[in-house]
Amino acid sequence: MLCAKNMTLTNATMYNALLKKDSSYEGIFYAAVKTTGIFCRPTCTARKPDKRNVEFFKSSKEALERGYRPCKICQPLDKPGETPAYIKHILKEIDRDPAAKITDADLRIKKIEPHTIRRWFLKNHGMTFHAYQRTHRINAAFKQIQKGDKVTTTAFDTGYESLSGFTDTYKSVIGQAPSQSKNKQVIDFVRIATPLGTMVACANADGVCLLEFADRRMLETELNYLRKKFNASIIQGKNKHVEELEQQLTNYFEGKLKVFSLPLVTPGTEFQNSVWSELQKIPHGVTRSYKQVAASIKQPSAVRAVANANGMNRIAIIIPCHRVIGNNGHLTGYGGGLWRKKWLLDHEQGTGRLI
């Protein structure tokens, strides 16, 4: 059984997280203000109330049942990082036709302010909307060239009016000229909104190679490792593995899926892969200690090495490193934060709640 005595959420802990706008508590609690009748997520940017006027809930449902209204600023009924409907529509347009160029004038016709969508893309993708479109076109172009299409044909198919303009943009994104990139790979990169905050996922042609919470400290190190390992550029875009991952992850959080069925790409040492393989054998709703995992791979003295391999896992949830706990039953380190680890275990064991 999981011992969570060190994971008690006190009012003081939650109020302190509210003051700091701590994103690691997303999905863990909701704060309701008695004087306004409104409830918020932990990261709300509205002015923080006196702690005497705040009460906390484990779910948005509980807050609604007590008569509180959702905050219009942080929108606690949405998933943290949820893509707005109007942007989802724009993204579908881009996916359907990579050569399309949606201008500021086009946005205004759709009654979307260009500066609004620019801010959203800068915040959520680290680039402007127009830069996102260029990157998406180059991703599509790269895949066409890898299939054997001619550079000139590809350039005009993806909406470029000159070969030189296409080549310059291609080199800035891929790092090499189109004619020199045959040995290069592209790893598709997407952001996924979940009840516990935004996750990022990567997949190449062979399968999923990364799934992490966006605020994980090691994320950039992991991305750089994949770039070097596969001689790849990591670019915004989707492939069939990413799309299937998004669907399965949604089903998991909704309690409809217990076992993932996705091809995984896990570069690492033989020992690391033996640990990651063993982690996938731990059943949904069950925990194992590091000692038990070490024994199951027939290396009982390698407890510390097992813990290190656990920490090096780049595919969270699917390779369920959150199911490994200390020998004393206590929760131990988790790259996404201990609160998320506890939430995931509660979710799988049926003691938590769905958002």
C-alpha positions as CSV (number, residue, x, y, z in Angstrom):
1,M,0.0,0.0,0.0
2,L,1.1,3.5,-0.7
3,C,2.0,5.5,2.4
4,A,1.3,9.2,1.8
5,K,1.6,10.6,5.3
6,N,4.3,13.0,4.0
7,M,2.0,14.2,1.3
8,T,-0.7,15.8,3.4
9,L,-2.1,19.0,1.8
10,T,-2.5,21.6,4.6
11,N,-4.3,24.9,4.1
12,A,-0.9,26.6,4.7
13,T,0.7,24.6,2.0
14,M,-2.0,25.3,-0.5
15,Y,-2.2,29.0,0.3
16,N,1.6,29.3,-0.1
17,A,1.3,27.6,-3.5
18,L,-1.5,30.0,-4.4
19,L,0.7,33.0,-3.5
20,K,3.6,31.6,-5.6
21,K,1.3,30.6,-8.5
22,D,3.0,27.2,-8.4
23,S,2.1,25.3,-11.5
24,S,3.2,22.0,-10.0
25,Y,-0.1,22.1,-8.0
26,E,-2.3,22.4,-11.1
27,G,-5.1,19.8,-10.8
28,I,-4.2,19.2,-7.1
29,F,-6.5,21.8,-5.5
30,Y,-8.8,24.7,-6.3
31,A,-9.0,27.9,-4.2
32,A,-12.4,29.5,-3.5
33,V,-12.8,33.0,-2.2
34,K,-15.8,33.4,0.2
35,T,-16.1,37.1,-0.3
36,T,-16.5,36.9,-4.1
37,G,-18.1,33.5,-4.5
38,I,-15.4,32.6,-7.2
39,F,-13.0,29.7,-7.3
40,C,-9.6,29.6,-9.1
41,R,-6.8,27.3,-10.1
42,P,-3.5,27.6,-8.2
43,T,-1.8,29.7,-10.9
44,C,-4.5,32.4,-11.2
45,T,-3.1,35.8,-11.8
46,A,-5.8,37.7,-10.0
47,R,-5.0,39.4,-6.7
48,K,-4.6,36.9,-3.9
49,P,-7.2,37.2,-1.1
50,D,-6.6,37.1,2.6
51,K,-6.2,33.5,3.7
52,R,-9.0,33.8,6.1
53,N,-11.4,34.2,3.2
54,V,-10.1,31.2,1.2
55,E,-11.2,27.6,1.3
56,F,-9.8,24.8,-0.7
57,F,-11.3,21.9,-2.7
58,K,-9.8,18.8,-4.4
59,S,-11.9,19.2,-7.5
60,S,-13.8,21.8,-9.5
61,K,-16.9,19.7,-9.1
62,E,-16.7,20.2,-5.3
63,A,-16.3,23.9,-5.6
64,L,-19.3,24.1,-8.0
65,E,-21.4,22.0,-5.6
66,R,-20.7,24.5,-2.8
67,G,-22.1,27.3,-5.0
68,Y,-18.8,28.9,-6.2
69,R,-18.5,30.3,-9.7
70,P,-15.5,29.6,-12.0
71,C,-13.1,32.5,-12.3
72,K,-13.2,34.2,-15.7
73,I,-9.4,34.9,-15.6
74,C,-7.9,31.4,-15.0
75,Q,-11.0,29.4,-16.2
76,P,-10.7,26.5,-13.8
77,L,-13.1,24.3,-15.7
78,D,-10.7,24.1,-18.6
79,K,-7.6,21.8,-18.6
80,P,-4.5,23.8,-17.6
81,G,-3.0,24.9,-20.9
82,E,-6.1,24.0,-22.9
83,T,-5.9,25.3,-26.5
84,P,-8.8,27.8,-27.1
85,A,-11.4,26.5,-29.6
86,Y,-10.6,29.3,-32.1
87,I,-6.9,28.4,-32.2
88,K,-7.8,24.7,-32.5
89,H,-9.7,25.6,-35.6
90,I,-6.7,27.5,-37.0
91,L,-4.4,24.6,-36.3
92,K,-6.6,22.2,-38.1
93,E,-6.5,24.6,-41.2
94,I,-2.7,24.5,-41.1
95,D,-2.6,20.7,-40.7
96,R,-4.9,20.3,-43.7
97,D,-2.8,22.5,-45.9
98,P,0.8,23.2,-44.9
99,A,1.2,25.6,-47.9
100,A,-1.6,27.9,-46.5
101,K,-0.4,31.3,-45.2
102,I,-2.9,32.8,-42.8
103,T,-2.1,36.5,-42.7
104,D,-3.2,39.2,-40.1
105,A,-5.9,40.2,-42.6
106,D,-7.2,36.7,-42.7
107,L,-7.3,36.6,-38.9
108,R,-9.3,39.8,-38.7
109,I,-11.8,38.4,-41.2
110,K,-12.2,35.5,-38.7
111,K,-12.6,38.2,-36.0
112,I,-9.4,37.2,-34.3
113,E,-7.0,40.0,-33.2
114,P,-3.5,39.2,-34.5
115,H,-1.8,40.4,-31.3
116,T,-4.0,38.0,-29.3
117,I,-3.0,35.0,-31.2
118,R,0.6,36.2,-31.3
119,R,0.7,36.3,-27.5
120,W,-0.8,32.9,-27.2
121,F,1.7,31.3,-29.5
122,L,4.6,33.1,-27.8
123,K,3.4,31.8,-24.4
124,N,2.6,28.3,-25.5
125,H,5.0,27.6,-28.3
126,G,7.8,30.0,-27.8
127,M,7.4,31.6,-31.2
128,T,5.0,33.9,-33.0
129,F,2.0,32.5,-35.0
130,H,3.7,33.3,-38.3
131,A,6.9,31.6,-37.2
132,Y,4.8,28.6,-36.2
133,Q,3.4,28.5,-39.8
134,R,6.8,28.7,-41.3
135,T,8.1,25.9,-39.1
136,H,5.1,23.7,-39.9
137,R,5.7,24.3,-43.7
138,I,9.3,23.3,-43.4
139,N,8.3,20.1,-41.4
140,A,6.0,19.1,-44.3
141,A,8.7,20.0,-46.8
142,F,11.3,17.9,-45.0
143,K,9.1,14.9,-45.1
144,Q,8.4,15.3,-48.8
145,I,12.1,15.5,-49.6
146,Q,12.8,12.4,-47.5
147,K,10.2,10.6,-49.6
148,G,12.2,11.5,-52.7
149,D,10.4,14.6,-54.0
150,K,12.5,17.2,-55.8
151,V,13.5,20.2,-53.9
152,T,12.1,22.7,-56.4
153,T,8.7,20.9,-56.5
154,T,8.6,20.7,-52.7
155,A,9.4,24.4,-52.3
156,F,6.4,25.5,-54.5
157,D,4.1,22.8,-53.1
158,T,4.6,24.2,-49.6
159,G,3.8,27.7,-50.6
160,Y,7.2,29.3,-51.3
161,E,7.4,31.7,-54.2
162,S,11.2,31.4,-54.6
163,L,13.7,28.6,-54.3
164,S,16.2,30.9,-52.5
165,G,13.6,31.9,-49.9
166,F,12.7,28.3,-49.3
167,T,16.3,27.2,-49.0
168,D,17.1,29.9,-46.5
169,T,14.2,29.1,-44.3
170,Y,14.8,25.4,-44.6
171,K,18.5,25.8,-43.5
172,S,17.4,28.0,-40.5
173,V,15.0,25.3,-39.2
174,I,16.7,22.1,-40.2
175,G,20.3,23.3,-40.0
176,Q,21.2,22.0,-43.4
177,A,20.3,22.8,-47.0
178,P,17.6,20.6,-48.5
179,S,20.0,18.8,-50.8
180,Q,22.3,17.9,-47.8
181,S,19.7,16.7,-45.3
182,K,19.1,13.2,-46.5
183,N,20.7,11.8,-43.3
184,K,18.9,14.2,-41.1
185,Q,15.7,13.3,-39.1
186,V,12.8,15.4,-37.9
187,I,11.2,14.6,-34.6
188,D,7.7,15.9,-34.4
189,F,6.9,17.9,-31.3
190,V,3.5,18.8,-29.8
191,R,2.1,20.2,-26.5
192,I,-0.8,18.4,-24.9
193,A,-3.1,19.9,-22.3
194,T,-3.8,17.5,-19.4
195,P,-5.6,17.8,-16.0
196,L,-2.1,18.1,-14.4
197,G,-0.8,20.8,-16.7
198,T,0.8,21.0,-20.2
199,M,2.9,18.0,-21.3
200,V,5.2,17.9,-24.3
201,A,5.5,14.9,-26.6
202,C,8.0,13.9,-29.3
203,A,7.8,11.1,-31.9
204,N,9.8,10.2,-34.9
205,A,8.8,7.8,-37.7
206,D,9.4,4.8,-35.4
207,G,7.4,5.8,-32.3
208,V,7.1,8.0,-29.3
209,C,10.4,9.1,-27.8
210,L,9.4,11.6,-25.2
211,L,6.5,12.6,-23.0
212,E,7.2,15.0,-20.2
213,F,5.5,17.7,-18.2
214,A,6.4,21.1,-19.8
215,D,7.9,22.5,-16.5
216,R,10.3,19.6,-15.9
217,R,13.7,21.0,-15.2
218,M,15.5,18.3,-17.3
219,L,13.3,18.8,-20.4
220,E,15.8,20.8,-22.4
221,T,18.6,18.4,-21.6
222,E,16.4,15.5,-22.8
223,L,15.5,17.3,-26.0
224,N,19.2,18.0,-26.7
225,Y,20.0,14.3,-26.1
226,L,17.4,13.3,-28.7
227,R,18.7,15.9,-31.2
228,K,22.2,14.5,-31.0
229,K,21.2,10.8,-30.7
230,F,19.1,10.9,-33.9
231,N,20.8,13.7,-35.8
232,A,17.4,15.4,-35.8
233,S,15.7,18.7,-35.7
234,I,12.8,18.8,-33.2
235,I,10.0,20.7,-35.0
236,Q,6.3,21.5,-34.2
237,G,4.2,18.9,-36.1
238,K,2.3,15.7,-35.9
239,N,2.6,12.2,-37.2
240,K,0.5,9.1,-36.6
241,H,2.2,8.2,-33.3
242,V,1.6,11.6,-31.9
243,E,-2.0,11.5,-32.8
244,E,-2.5,8.1,-31.2
245,L,-0.6,9.2,-28.1
246,E,-3.0,12.2,-27.7
247,Q,-6.0,10.0,-27.9
248,Q,-4.7,7.3,-25.5
249,L,-3.5,10.0,-23.0
250,T,-7.0,11.5,-23.0
251,N,-8.5,8.1,-22.4
252,Y,-6.1,7.5,-19.5
253,F,-6.9,10.7,-17.7
254,E,-10.6,10.0,-18.2
255,G,-10.2,6.6,-16.6
256,K,-11.0,4.7,-19.8
257,L,-7.5,3.2,-20.5
258,K,-5.2,1.3,-18.2
259,V,-2.6,-0.1,-20.7
260,F,-1.0,2.0,-23.4
261,S,-0.3,0.4,-26.8
262,L,2.1,2.7,-28.6
263,P,5.5,2.0,-30.2
264,L,8.2,3.5,-28.1
265,V,11.7,4.7,-29.0
266,T,13.9,4.5,-25.9
267,P,17.6,5.1,-26.6
268,G,19.7,4.2,-23.6
269,T,22.0,1.6,-22.1
270,E,21.0,-2.1,-22.0
271,F,20.5,-1.8,-18.2
272,Q,18.3,1.3,-18.5
273,N,16.1,-0.4,-21.1
274,S,15.8,-3.5,-18.9
275,V,14.5,-1.2,-16.1
276,W,12.1,0.7,-18.4
277,S,10.8,-2.6,-19.8
278,E,10.2,-3.8,-16.2
279,L,8.4,-0.6,-15.3
280,Q,5.9,-1.3,-18.1
281,K,5.0,-4.6,-16.5
282,I,3.8,-3.0,-13.2
283,P,0.0,-3.2,-13.4
284,H,-2.2,-0.1,-13.4
285,G,-3.0,0.8,-9.8
286,V,0.0,-1.1,-8.3
287,T,3.2,0.1,-6.9
288,R,6.7,-1.5,-6.6
289,S,9.7,-0.5,-4.6
290,Y,13.1,0.1,-6.3
291,K,14.3,-3.0,-4.5
292,Q,11.5,-5.1,-6.0
293,V,12.3,-3.8,-9.5
294,A,16.0,-4.6,-9.0
295,A,15.1,-8.1,-7.9
296,S,12.7,-8.6,-10.9
297,I,15.5,-7.8,-13.4
298,K,17.7,-10.3,-11.5
299,Q,20.1,-7.6,-10.2
300,P,19.1,-7.3,-6.5
301,S,22.1,-5.2,-5.6
302,A,21.5,-2.6,-8.2
303,V,18.8,-0.7,-6.3
304,R,20.6,2.7,-6.7
305,A,21.2,2.0,-10.4
306,V,17.5,1.2,-10.8
307,A,16.6,4.5,-9.1
308,N,18.9,6.4,-11.5
309,A,17.4,4.6,-14.6
310,N,14.0,5.5,-13.2
311,G,15.0,9.2,-13.1
312,M,16.3,9.0,-16.7
313,N,13.0,7.8,-18.1
314,R,11.9,10.3,-20.9
315,I,8.4,8.8,-21.4
316,A,6.4,9.7,-18.4
317,I,3.1,7.8,-17.6
318,I,3.5,5.4,-20.5
319,I,6.7,4.0,-18.9
320,P,5.2,4.4,-15.4
321,C,8.1,5.4,-13.3
322,H,5.5,7.1,-11.0
323,R,4.6,3.5,-9.8
324,V,7.9,3.1,-8.1
325,I,8.1,4.2,-4.5
326,G,10.6,3.9,-1.6
327,N,11.1,0.6,0.3
328,N,9.3,2.2,3.3
329,G,6.2,2.9,1.2
330,H,6.8,6.6,1.0
331,L,6.8,8.6,-2.3
332,T,10.3,9.5,-3.6
333,G,11.5,11.8,-6.3
334,Y,9.5,12.4,-9.5
335,G,10.6,14.7,-12.4
336,G,7.1,16.0,-12.7
337,G,6.8,16.8,-9.0
338,L,5.7,14.6,-6.1
339,W,2.2,16.1,-6.1
340,R,1.7,14.9,-9.6
341,K,3.1,11.5,-8.7
342,K,0.6,11.2,-5.9
343,W,-2.3,12.4,-8.1
344,L,-1.4,9.7,-10.7
345,L,-1.3,7.0,-8.1
346,D,-4.5,8.1,-6.6
347,H,-6.1,8.3,-10.0
348,E,-5.0,4.7,-10.9
349,Q,-5.9,3.3,-7.5
350,G,-9.4,4.9,-7.6
351,T,-8.7,7.0,-4.5
352,G,-8.3,10.3,-6.3
353,R,-10.8,12.2,-8.5
354,L,-11.2,13.0,-12.1
355,I,-11.2,16.7,-13.2
